Amino acid sequence: MNKIIILNGPNLNLLGEREKSQYGSFTLKDIEKSCSEFATKNNIQLSLFQSNIEGELVDKIQNSRKNQDGLIINAGGYTHTSVAIHDALKILKIPIIELHISNIYNREDFRHKSLISKIAKGIICGFGAEGYLMSLQAMNKFLKK
């Protein structure tokens, strides 16, 4: 059974309320429910975590090096600013998928730079909430190889 963790960064707890034109009307709870259902059907032990606090995300990343097989991260705004998250991810010896609900390359210029991309095995962006399931499916297939 593969152990996969999905980390969500700042403001993702407000999905369904914020910028519906960018993110849609689904909530983080909706995403977590569909991911949990996918995990059950695909024999994945799934952990889910969201925080608006950079240090809490760093702690989860560091802990993942010993108890996870793969990590999926939607770091939100920290994608573009957090050297601390970059450095924590760089330590991991497990595969990482960078995830974004919106297409960051169709948005403001500052969003075009990711401090995570060079560390990630792959990037999924622009597919809305479906990107979470796509990420889980990709990670699960990668871990089975």
N, C-alpha and C positions, 0 to 999 in steps of 0.2 A: 504494500500500500504506500503510494507516494504521499509525502507530507509537503503541502504547499501552503504558504502564507500570502495573503493579499494585504498590503499596507495602503492606506488612504491618508493623504495629508490634509492640510488646512482647507476649511470651507466645504469639503465634500460632505460633511454632515448636514449641510443646508441644501443638498440637491432636492429638487422639487419646489424650492422656494426662490432660488437665485438664478438669474439669467436663463430663464426657460428657453429663450431663443437659441442659446448656445448649448445648454445641457439637457433640455427636455423637461418633462414633468415627473419623471421617475425619481424615487428617493433612494438614499443609500440602503435603507431597509429592503426595498424592492430588489436592489442589486444583490445584497447579501443573501436574500431568500433564493434567488435564481442560481447563484453560485453554490449555495449549500445543496440545493437539489441536484445540480450537475455533479457535485463532488460525491454525493451518495450513490448516484447511478454509475459513476465511473471509479468507484473504490479509491477515492482520494480522501486523505485526512486533511481537512481544510481549517486553517486559522484565519480569522478576519480581525483587522484592527484599524481604527481611525483615530487620528489625533491632530489637533491644531498646534501641538507643541513639538518643536523640532527635536528636542532632546529625547522625548518619549519614542519618536520614530527611530532615532539613532539606537536607543536601547533595544528596541525590537529587532532591528537589523543585526546588531551585534549578537543577540541571543539566537538568531536564526542560523548562525554558522554551526551550531551544535545540534539543533533539533529540527531542521527543515531540509527538504531535498531541493526545493525551488522557491523563489521569491518573485512575486508580482507587485510592482509598486506604481501607484498613481500619487506622486509626491505633490500634486497641485502646484501652487506657486513656488514651493521649495525646489521644484525641478530646475528653475532658472537661477536660483540664488544660493543654495545650500552646499557649501564645500563640506560641511560636517556630514551630511547625508551621502555625498559623493565618496568621501573617505571611508565611511562605514561600509558602503556597498563594495568598495574596492577590495576590502579585506575578505569578503565572502569567496568561498570556493564552490558555491552552488550557482546554478544558472539564475539569471535575473531577466525579467521582462519588464520593460518600461511601458506604462499604459497611460493613455489620455482619452477622455471622453470626446473632446472636440479635436479638430485638426489644428494643432498648435502652429502649423505653418500657414494657416489661413487667418491668423489673428495678428495682434499687435507684434511689432518687430521684436520687442524684448522677450516674447514667448518663443521665438525661433531658436534660441540657444538653450540647450539642455546640458546640465552638468552630469546627467545620468547616462545619456545615450552611448558614450564610448565604453561604458562598463557593461551595458546590457547585451544579452544574447540577441534580443530583438525588441522592436518597438511596434506597438499597436496604437494608432490614434485615428480619431475621426469617425468611429463607428458607434458612438453613443454608448449606452449601457451594454449593448451586445459585445463591445470590446472586452468586457470582463470575461464573458464565456469563451470568446475567441482566445484570450490569454490563457485561461485554464486549459482549454483543449490543446493549445500549442505546447504549454509546459508539460502537460501529462504525456503527450506524444514524445517530446524530447527526452523526458526522464525514462521512458520505456526502451529507448535505443540502447 
